[in-house]
Every structure is written in C-alpha cells, then in structure tokens.
C-alpha cells in the first residue's frame, strides 16, 4: 500500500488468507513508515498474522535506525522487513551491524 488513501482497503486485504505480508509506504506529505502514527496499522497487520514490510524515509541514518529499533522492539524480528533510504555500501554495513545487535 502506498499512502493514507489506501488505508480503507486494509481490512479487506487482511482477510485474504493467501496474503502473507503488507508492504507499507507512507507516501508524500505524511510522516515516514517508522513513525508511531502508523503503529495501529501495523498492529492490525500483525493481529491478522501477516508480515510487515515498512519503508523508512527521511532523516539521518541514526534517526532511521532509532525508528527501526522501536519497530523491532514492538514487533520482533520475525516477519519484519525494513527498507532504509540509503544506497552506499558503507552505510548499509553500519545498519546491518546495528541490526545484528538488535538495534542496541
């Protein structure tokens, strides 16, 4: 799903047995996918037994890692997929190292 206008479809999507995950991109003009305002959506997805794919956006690497840490602590690592907004291998290695330590 891409953006708040799509939220009206969440209940129908969560009722599809073959659907394994919800991919969420917050969209333009609203807080990114790591913002706590989206937690009710993520709670609903997890309650339905689906995995989460969340696009984190904006801010620094440290800010996105903090958002990831909050998501990790709330939803656990199983079935949680996060997309960070960087392209350099150096930054990606740093994020992977943080994730390996449970974002501690």
C-alpha positions as CSV (number, residue, x, y, z in Angstrom):
1,X,0.0,0.0,0.0
2,X,1.2,3.5,-0.8
3,X,-0.2,6.3,1.2
4,X,-3.0,7.1,3.6
5,X,-5.7,6.9,0.8
6,X,-5.1,3.2,0.6
7,X,-5.8,2.5,4.3
8,X,-9.5,2.0,3.5
9,X,-8.5,-1.3,1.9
10,X,-6.6,-2.8,4.8
11,X,-9.5,-4.8,6.4
12,X,-10.3,-6.4,3.1
13,X,-6.6,-7.2,2.4
14,X,-6.1,-8.7,5.9
15,X,-9.0,-11.1,5.2
16,X,-7.2,-12.7,2.3
17,X,-5.8,-16.0,3.6
18,X,-3.1,-16.2,0.9
19,X,-1.7,-12.8,1.6
20,X,1.5,-13.1,3.6
21,X,2.6,-9.6,4.1
22,X,1.7,-5.9,3.9
23,X,4.1,-3.6,2.2
24,X,3.6,-0.1,3.5
25,X,5.0,3.2,2.1
26,X,3.6,6.2,4.0
27,X,3.5,8.4,0.9
28,X,4.3,12.1,0.3
29,X,3.4,14.8,2.8
30,X,3.0,12.5,5.9
31,X,5.4,11.1,8.4
32,X,7.5,8.1,7.2
33,X,6.8,4.5,7.8
34,X,8.8,4.4,11.0
35,X,6.6,7.0,12.7
36,X,4.5,5.8,15.6
37,X,1.3,7.2,14.0
38,X,1.3,4.0,11.8
39,X,1.5,1.6,14.7
40,X,-2.3,1.0,14.8
41,X,-2.0,-0.1,11.1
42,X,1.0,-2.4,12.0
43,X,-0.9,-3.8,15.0
44,X,-3.8,-4.7,12.7
45,X,-1.5,-6.4,10.2
46,X,0.3,-8.4,12.9
47,X,-3.0,-9.4,14.6
48,X,-4.0,-10.8,11.2
49,X,-0.9,-12.9,11.2
50,X,0.8,-11.1,8.3
51,X,4.4,-9.9,8.0
52,X,5.3,-6.2,7.7
53,X,7.4,-4.5,5.1
54,X,7.9,-0.9,6.1
55,X,9.6,1.8,4.1
56,X,11.6,4.1,6.4
57,X,12.3,7.6,4.9
58,X,13.7,10.9,5.8
59,X,16.1,12.0,8.5
60,X,19.6,10.7,9.2
61,X,20.8,7.1,9.3
62,X,20.7,7.4,13.1
63,X,17.1,8.6,13.1
64,X,16.0,5.8,10.8
65,X,17.9,3.3,13.0
66,X,16.0,4.6,16.0
67,X,12.7,4.1,14.2
68,X,13.8,0.6,13.2
69,X,14.7,-0.1,16.8
70,X,11.3,0.9,18.0
71,X,9.7,-1.3,15.4
72,X,12.0,-4.2,16.2
73,X,11.2,-3.9,19.9
74,X,7.4,-3.7,19.4
75,X,7.0,-6.3,16.6
76,X,10.1,-8.5,16.9
77,X,12.4,-9.6,14.1
78,X,10.2,-12.4,12.7
79,X,8.3,-11.2,9.6
80,X,9.6,-7.6,9.9
81,X,11.2,-6.2,6.8
82,X,12.6,-2.7,6.7
83,X,13.7,-0.6,3.7
84,X,16.2,2.1,4.6
85,X,16.7,5.1,2.4
86,X,20.5,4.8,1.6
87,X,22.5,3.5,-1.2
88,X,26.1,3.4,-0.1
89,X,27.6,0.0,0.9
90,X,29.4,1.7,3.9
91,X,26.1,2.9,5.4
92,X,24.4,-0.4,4.7
93,X,27.1,-2.3,6.5
94,X,26.7,0.0,9.5
95,X,22.9,-0.6,9.6
96,X,23.4,-4.3,9.3
97,X,25.8,-4.3,12.2
98,X,23.2,-2.3,14.3
99,X,20.5,-4.8,13.4
100,X,22.7,-7.8,14.3
101,X,22.9,-6.3,17.8
102,X,19.1,-5.9,18.0
103,X,19.5,-2.1,17.4
104,X,21.1,-1.7,20.8
